[in-house]
Amino acid sequence: MRPAKPVGMSHPRFTPLVASLPDTVPFVGAEVQERSLGRPFAARLGANECVFGPSPKAVEAMSRAASDVWKYGDSASHDLREALAAQIGVTPANVIVGEGIDGLLGYLVRLMVAPGDAVVTSDGAYPTFNYHVAGYGGILHKVPYRDDTEDEQALVARAAEVDAKLIYLANPDNPMGTWLQGTQIVAMLDALPEGCLLVLDEAYAEFAPAQAVPDIDITDPRVIRMRTFSKCYGMAGARVGYALGAAPLIAAFDKIRNHFGMSRISQAGALAALGDTDYLKTVLNQVSTARSSISALAIEHELKPIPSATNFVAIDCGEDVALARNLLTSLANEGIFVRMPLVAPQNRCIRISAGTPTDIATLAAAFPRALEAARHLATNRKPA
């Protein structure tokens, strides 16, 4: 094949902002790692997916919808928004559906953040949010965690210092699994500087104790709450998320969102999953059992599990960050996919998602070998 002939330019003319960004992505996917290893993982416990899968009713609904996939999805996600509003006790005008929380975060940043605008987050919190902020030219200001928990007071204080447009806070938190009381979130709202919006990521809210979910009036213009069908509903691959907020903010999404971004299949599955409360209770019980098993495994091997209100457990490997990193690699070599926080001091941990009994048994069999190999590497690589 002959090389392409230049026709006017030798390279794409990226914007200066895009040209300045590093060639990075927030997460390396499991499939990418499998291709690198040359084999599939025996246990997929790194992406906080719900390995128990979606409700059978959701699967049936998606199968029925597949025959109509030649049609675009409902651009307003009408039926799903109506059902969500009815279940939560708000109006459809308070609900926006989008391509997972990741997609909604991107739309929100596009709505709110101009080049140079300040945004505040915790150092080591969900990196995809940071990715969106960087992509629109926002300036990230980060505060450290406090005792492995997001520090809501420090976030508010920094926002006041830099006149932040947004504060991002996940409750329960990813990657640590810790949580704040709902009353702390309400107090945080009352302390927000004028013109600052709290982005409350509640992807794991269904797993959390009731007192972790704040009681906030849906008309409060100071907050937007993000939720998802990717975790407890087992539909990560369908990409369905939703946001709850005051009607004027929700309506603004229509100015910039992809109106046909939600497929018919995804909408049908989410609607059916939302109605299957019995299956949801079963999943929550299975996750609780798996969390207990992961915590027990850590304790058995003299590591410390951090109490979790999510579908994963962060395991403290001690002050030696090399041990956590090596354990991650050793588990991958054993066919176990897990992840770890990226920023100190949380990077002394690894993070293991809840799995099926078979997954947990596979993890338990591999863990002693992986830990021994990780300790050997950490010891041998220390300076003399």
Summary of the structure (lengths in Angstrom):
residues: 384
radius of gyration: 21.7
end to end distance: 55.9
largest distance: 66.3
contacts: 1249
relative contact order: 0.16
helix: 46%
strand: 14%
